[in-house]
Amino acid sequence: MKKRRHIDEMKPGEINGFFTDDGYEVPREEIPLPPLCLTCIYCDDPNEEIECNLNRIGQLQGEKFGCAVYRKLPSA
């Protein structure tokens, strides 16, 4: 894991992506993809990517992942 960058330490042109509530950057490659997401109709939907990533980031410290908008793939 690379050094955590705080939003206050970044130049305005560098600010992009996701940040924790305390201002630390969350690199996209460090956002986990829980098994539940792999069976969801929204998993590969680019229109839902931001919301899904925010949900995953919000639950990084949780023991069990949950999603209120989860919809199972018909084939899963």
Summary of the structure (lengths in Angstrom):
residues: 76
radius of gyration: 14.2
end to end distance: 32.4
largest distance: 45.8
contacts: 136
relative contact order: 0.18
helix: 30%
strand: 11%
